[in-house]
Amino acid sequence: MGLPTREPLLGEVASVSVECSDCGRSRWWQASQLMRFPGVFTGTPLAKLSARLTCSACQEDGLPGKSISVQALFVSESARVRAEAHVLNSREVPPEVSRAIAPLRRSG
């Protein structure tokens, strides 16, 4: 059972590293600068941020520019810890791993 967490929001970060997997271009943005993109607000969950961004360099070359990944630099340590806990809680554990870490039972 994991810790109860809520999804980290854009308003909780100091800056965000945005990288395009297609062209390799990367840039650090302040959270306020990202709000010029459609559908991006302080309440935007970080998990959904990459889907709302596009790479302008790829679009100029006629490519979709949608292979975006983000990494956040948090304002406070507590926000960073909460975000890490959310990521860990949202991961699925493969069945073979969950069996491997199951408590041992004594026989007889």
Backbone torsions as a table, in degrees:
resi	resn	phi	psi	omega
1	MET	NA	128.6	-176.8
2	GLY	-92.2	173.8	177.0
3	LEU	-74.1	143.2	176.7
4	PRO	-72.6	124.3	-179.8
5	THR	-137.6	159.3	171.7
6	ARG	-110.5	160.8	-177.6
7	GLU	-67.6	133.4	178.5
8	PRO	-67.1	144.5	-175.7
9	LEU	-112.5	158.6	179.7
10	LEU	-59.1	-35.1	-179.5
11	GLY	-65.4	-11.8	-179.2
12	GLU	-94.6	-0.1	-176.3
13	VAL	-108.0	151.3	175.8
14	ALA	-82.6	-43.6	177.6
15	SER	-154.9	165.5	-176.0
16	VAL	-133.6	131.4	172.9
17	SER	-87.7	122.3	-179.6
18	VAL	-114.0	124.5	-178.2
19	GLU	-129.6	136.1	176.3
20	CYS	-95.0	122.3	-179.4
21	SER	-72.0	-24.0	-178.0
22	ASP	-74.1	-49.2	-175.5
23	CYS	-105.8	-12.4	178.9
24	GLY	84.8	0.1	179.9
25	ARG	-68.8	137.1	177.7
26	SER	-140.2	155.3	-177.6
27	ARG	-159.9	145.6	173.0
28	TRP	-92.9	131.4	179.0
29	TRP	-121.8	146.4	167.6
30	GLN	-77.6	151.7	-178.6
31	ALA	-56.6	-39.2	-178.9
32	SER	-65.3	-30.3	178.6
33	GLN	-70.8	-30.3	-178.6
34	LEU	-72.9	-15.6	-177.2
35	MET	-74.1	-1.4	175.4
36	ARG	-79.5	-14.1	177.9
37	PHE	-81.2	144.0	-180.0
38	PRO	-60.7	134.2	176.0
39	GLY	79.2	9.7	179.5
40	VAL	-109.1	120.7	-179.0
41	PHE	-135.0	175.3	176.9
42	THR	-62.0	-27.4	179.8
43	GLY	-89.0	9.0	179.0
44	THR	-73.3	125.0	177.1
45	PRO	-64.7	139.9	-179.6
46	LEU	-60.8	-31.8	179.6
47	ALA	-64.6	-24.7	-178.5
48	LYS	-102.2	-1.8	-175.9
49	LEU	-65.8	-43.7	-177.0
50	SER	-62.9	-29.6	179.2
51	ALA	-72.2	-18.7	-177.4
52	ARG	-98.5	-2.5	-179.1
53	LEU	-107.8	154.8	175.7
54	THR	-135.1	154.3	178.8
55	CYS	-89.8	117.1	-178.1
56	SER	-67.9	-34.0	179.5
57	ALA	-64.5	-42.1	178.6
58	CYS	-67.4	-40.9	-179.6
59	GLN	-64.2	-35.1	176.9
60	GLU	-65.1	-29.0	177.7
61	ASP	-87.7	3.9	178.7
62	GLY	85.1	11.5	178.6
63	LEU	-95.8	160.7	-178.0
64	PRO	-64.1	-37.3	-179.9
65	GLY	66.7	35.4	-175.8
66	LYS	-110.6	5.1	179.2
67	SER	-90.8	69.7	-173.4
68	ILE	-105.1	136.1	172.4
69	SER	-123.5	148.4	-177.8
70	VAL	-127.2	149.9	174.4
71	GLN	-139.3	131.3	-172.0
72	ALA	-103.3	145.6	169.7
73	LEU	-109.2	113.3	-171.1
74	PHE	-82.3	152.7	179.6
75	VAL	-68.1	-43.3	-176.9
76	SER	-127.5	158.9	178.5
77	GLU	-65.0	-37.4	-179.1
78	SER	-66.1	-35.4	177.2
79	ALA	-67.4	-37.8	178.5
80	ARG	-65.6	-44.7	179.8
81	VAL	-62.7	-42.7	179.1
82	ARG	-63.0	-39.9	179.1
83	ALA	-66.4	-41.6	177.5
84	GLU	-62.9	-41.5	178.8
85	ALA	-63.6	-38.2	178.4
86	HIS	-63.2	-43.4	179.4
87	VAL	-62.2	-45.4	-179.7
88	LEU	-65.0	-39.2	-179.9
89	ASN	-70.3	-26.7	-176.5
90	SER	-87.4	-8.3	178.7
91	ARG	-75.4	144.4	175.7
92	GLU	-89.6	139.1	178.7
93	VAL	-97.4	121.6	178.1
94	PRO	-60.1	146.2	-176.6
95	PRO	-56.4	-38.8	-178.4
96	GLU	-67.0	-29.5	177.3
97	VAL	-74.5	-42.2	-179.0
98	SER	-64.9	-32.9	175.8
99	ARG	-70.8	-35.2	-178.0
100	ALA	-68.1	-28.5	-178.8
101	ILE	-102.2	7.6	177.5
102	ALA	-67.5	148.3	-179.5
103	PRO	-63.5	145.1	179.7
104	LEU	-75.8	144.4	178.3
105	ARG	-110.1	140.7	177.0
106	ARG	-85.9	137.0	178.8
107	SER	-94.7	144.4	171.1
108	GLY	70.2	NA	NA
